Amino acid sequence: MKVEDLCPPPGHVQRLYCDVCDVHLELAYFDWEDDVSGVHIRIEGLPVLRCPPCGRDHLPDPSRLALIETHNRALAAKSPTANVKRRKRDEKFDFTILPFVYDPDDYFYIPGLYRQLDLGFFTPVFFNREVLLKYDNSPNYRVHFASTTYGTIYSPEEIVSFGINRHGKLVMWLGDIAKMPEAEQFYLRSENVPSDHAIGSEFYDAQIESKFTPISAENALFQARSNFIEACFEKFGSKVAHLDAEVVTLAIKLNAPLVDTEKERRHVADTLNKIYVESFDNAELGKLMSAQGKEPGKLGGLKRIQGLLSSVAEPADVAYAMSPLYALYDLRVAYSHLTSAESAMKILTTVTTRLGVASNADLATIYYELVDQLTKAFEGLTALITSLEEED
């Protein structure tokens, strides 16, 4: 290898994406050894940026400079070899009240984090993901996800963004943590864990790369619901859903499950059910069914929606589109403990079969598949209604 090969090509900027896979890289350490323009160089523990899927290593700019400087020192000393054992950086950045656990290597070697001003602000600090449970359950805080790996904690005093990396760890910037009240810093410190050197997420993409974060699955679902309600209003002249303020509040607080427990299962199923099933206005749907010559009787909300839409569209198409909504209703029954364990298991099996997931699928798998299919259900129902309007 020539020493010139250690210099990046003209115009090249090392970023946190693999040159081959284009996935996020992770900081790792490697015992680098090679002959460089007549000098045999070995550096133990050289920081590299590694691609988890393909294993390709990329040299961050500080590591390139370290290799070039090592070569220059060897030449100056007229030595044919250079053996170096790298010492990890131990800088402490004076931002927070408490001494949080973090690795300054992340700040200096992960692309885009180093700044000459506010030195250390973008140092990533890692936490157990369960740290969010407190904020999600507190009346003084609101946790909102722009995507599955990018969220924000809202409080009366501050707004702090966070990411969730591929290992399920939560990541915040050290400078943002310093904005939080002292009591919250103590709480965060209790869930603080050592760095795993992985900050690739939509949080990183948005905050460092200024990449647009696509709409989250939860927001896409809520938007699809709103479009359906609007389409019904255009078709029938009435709102088919009620409790708008309550529904919005629940939707804003809805997040993917953090843990798979019985309590979380009931919470997720109950919240989704309140937003997407119980919010239908049964009385108004009954009036609309009657106006279409259908008898609502004692039908529930889903059956009334199905009956109303089946009066103006192909019943089989309506039934197919609504299947995920019935799966959601059944999921709530299965998780509610309102029936025997044997019955609950049978109901849960029908739900997983409808969703096309394994019968023993965990809560996260069921949740993501259900949210996706609910979105498609509302989109399909909206398409049925708008096609009727076009025919009219």
N, C-alpha and C positions, 0 to 999 in steps of 0.2 A: 504494500500500500504506500502511496505517496502522501506526504503531508498535505498536499493540495486537496486530496480526496476527503480530508476531514472538514474542509470548508464547504458550506452549503452552496448549491448552485446559485447563480445570480438570480435575485428576485424570490428565492425560496424562503418561506417563513414556516418554521416548524409549528404545527398546530396539534391539537389533541385528537387527531383522527388518523387512522391507519392509512398508509399510502395504497395498500392493496384492498382492504376490506371496507374502509371508510367508517369503521366503528370507533367508539371512544377508546383511547389508549389509557393504560394505567402506569403510574410510576413504579418502577421495579429496580433491582440492583443486580449487577452482573460483573463477574470477574473478566474484564476486558483484556485481551492479549493479542498483539499482532506486531509485525515488523513495519515500522513507519520510516521510510526514507533513510534506511541504514541504522535505525535505532529500534531495538526490541523493547517494546513498552508493555508493561503489565500493571493494570490498576485494579486493585481489589475493591469491590463494592461501588463501581461506577454507576451513577443513576442513568437509567434508560427509560424510554417510554415503550411499553410492551403492549402488543395487541393480544387480548385473551383468546380470541377465536383461532388466529393463525400463528401466533407465537412470534411474529416479526418484531424485532427491536428497532427503535428509532432513537437517534441521539438528540437529546435536548441541547439547545445552544450552549448552556454553561458546561456541559460535558464535552462538547466539541472543543471549546476553548481550553478546558483542562487538559485534553490530550495534546493540543497544539503547544501549550505552555510547557507540558512535561517533555515534549520532543525538543523544544528550544533550550530548556535547561540542560538536557542530556548533551546536546551539541556544544553548548557553552562549556560544559565540564569535560568535553571530549570523552564521554562515556558511551559505549555501544549498547548499554542497557539502561532501563529505568524501571524500578519496581516501587510501586506506591501503594500504601494501604490508606484508602480514603477515610478521613474522619467525618462523621456526620455533623451537619450544622447544628448548633444549639442555641440560636438566637431566641430571645424572648421578647415579644412585642407588647408594649405597654398600652393595652387597650382596656382590658376588663379588670373588674375588681378582684376576681378570683383567678388563680392560675389554672387555666384550662389545659387539658392534654391535647397537643397537636404536634405536627412534625414540620419544622420550618423548611425541610427539603421540598415539601409540597408547594410551598409558596415560591421558591426560587427555581424549581425545575419543571413544574407543570405550566405549559404555555398559557400566557395571558394573565397570570395572577400578579406578577411582580409590577410594582409601580414605584417611581422615585418619590412621589408624594404619598403621604399616609402609608409609610412602609409597614407591611404586614397586615393591612386591612383585609385583603382577600385571602388570608390564610384559612384554609378549610378546617373546620372543627367537626368531628364526627360524634354521632350519638346513636344510641339504640332507637329504633323507629318508634318504640312504645312511648317515647317522650312526648309524642303528639297527643296521647290519650288525655292528658290533663287539659290541654288547650281545647281539644275537641269537646270536652264535657263541661268546660267552664263557661258561665254566663258572661264573663268579662272578656272572653276571647272568641275569635272565629277563625277556623282553619279552612282555607279555600284552596283547591287544587286547580291550577291552570292546565295541568296535565298529570299523568300518573307519576311523573318524576320531578314535578315543579309545583311548589305550593307556597302559600303565604299565610303567616299568622297575623291576624289583625287584633289590635288592642286599642283601648282609648288613647294610649300614649304613643305607640309605635307600630310600624308595619315592618315585619321581618320576613324575608323570603328564605326558602330552604329547598334543598334537593333531596332525592332519594336515589342512591346509586345502585349499581347492578347487584350488589351484595345485600341490599335491603337496609343499609345504614343511612341515617339522615345526616345531611351536611349543611352547615351554616358558615357564613363568613365571620371571622373573629371580630371584625369591626362592627358588624351588625349586632352581634351578641352584646357588645359594649353598650348599645343603646337601650337594652332592656333593664328594667328595675333590678335592684340588688337581689331581692327575694327570688326573682325569676332566674337570675344567674346562678344562685345556689341550687335551684331545682335542676337547671340544665346541667350543672356540673355533676349532679348525682347520676345522670344518664350518659355522661361523657365517656367515650371509649377511644382507644388508640386509633390512629389513622390506618386505613387499609389502602390508602394512596389511590383510590378510585373515586373521581368526582364527575365522571362522564354521566351526563343527564341533561334533560331539557332545561334544568336550572342553570347548568353551566353554559349551555348553548345560548340561552337568552341573556344571561347576565354578563358573560364574557365575550361571546361571539356575536351578540345582538341578532341571533337567529329567531325567527318567528316561531312561537310555540303553538302547534295546532290545538284546536279546541279539544278540551278533555272529553272523555267518553260520557261522563256525567252531564256536562254542559250540552253535548250533542243530543243526548236523550231528552233533556228538558226542553231544548229548542225544538226537537221533533214533536214533543207533546204540544207546545205552544202553536206550532204550525197546524197541527191537527185540530185544535180547538178553534183556530181562526178559520180553517176550511169549513168546519161545521157551522160556524156563524154565518159564513158567506152562503152556505147552502140552505140552512134551515132558519136563519134569522134569530137564533138564540144561542146563549152560551151553554155548553154542555158540562161545564166544570164550575166548581164553587170554591170557597175558602182560599181565594187567590193569595192573600197576604201570608197565611199559614203555610200554603204549599211552597211559596217562594222561600220562606225561611227554612223549611225542611230541605229543599233542594240545594240551597247554598251550603248547608251544613253536611250534606251527603258526601261521603268520601269512600274510597275503596276500603275494605276491611283491613285492619292492621294485624289482627290476630284471629285465629279460628277457635272461638270458644262458644259455648251455648248462648251466653249473653250477647255476644257479637252477632251470632246468627239471627237471634230474635230481633235485635236492633236493626240489622240490615234489611231483613224481610219486612219488618213492620214499617220502616221508613219508606222503602220503595212502594209498599202497598198503599200507604197514606197518600203519597204523591201521585201515583199513577193508576190507582184503582178507586180508593175511597173519595177522591176529589171530584169524581163525576157527580153531577147534580141529578139525583134520581127523580126528583119531582119534575124538573124541566124535561128530562128524557121521557118520562111518562106522558107528558103533554104532547111532545113531538111524536111519540109513537101513536098516540090516539089520533093525532092529526093525519097520520099516514094510514089510519084504519087498522092499527094493531092494538091489541089489548095488553097493557103492561102488567096487570095483575099484581102479584107479589114478587115480580122479578127483581133481582139485584142490579147494581149498576152495570156490570159487564154484560149481562144478558139483555139489558135495555139498550145499551150501545149496539150490541150485535143485532137485536131486533130492529132498531131504527135504521141502521145501515143496510140490513138485508131487505128492507122495504123499498130501497132505491137502487141497490146494487146486487150483483150475483151473490146469493147466500154462501155458496162454497168459497168464493174469494174472500168474503168477510170473515168467515170462520177460520180460514187458513191464516189470514193476517193477524187475527186476534189470539192465536194460540199462545204466544209468549206472555200475554196478559193473564191468561188463565194459569199458566205455569207460575207466574209470580203470586197469584192468589193462593195456589196450592202450596207453594213454598212457605208462605206465611203460616198456613194451617199446620204444615209439617213441623215447623220450628216453634209453634206457639204453646206446645204442651197442652192443647185443648182436646187431644185425643190420645188413645193408648199408644205405647211405644211401637207396637206392631203395626198399627194403622198409620202412624207417622212415617215409619220406614217404607211402607207400601206407597204412600203419597209421594215421598221424596224420590222413590225409584221412578215413578211416572214423570216427575219433574225433570230428573236428569236424562231420562229417555227422550222427552220432548226437546230438551236443549241440546242433545247429542253429545253429552259428556259422560265420563265414567260414573258408575253408580256410587263409587267411593270417592268421588271428586271432592277436594277441599273447598272451603267457603270462597276463597279468592277465585278459583276456577269457575265455580257456579256464578259468582257475582259478575265477573267480566263477560261471560257468555250471555247471561241474562240481560245485562245492560245493553249489549250489542243487539240482541234479538228484540228487545223492547224498542230500541231506536228504529230498527227495520220495520217493526209492527206499526208504529205511528206513521212512519214514512209511507208504508204500503196503504194504510187506511186513508191518509191524506191524498195519495195518488188516486185511489178509487173515487173519492169525493170530487176532486178537481176534474177528473175525466168526465164525471157526470155533468159538471158545470159547462165543460166545453161542448158536450153533446147538446145541452139545452141552448 
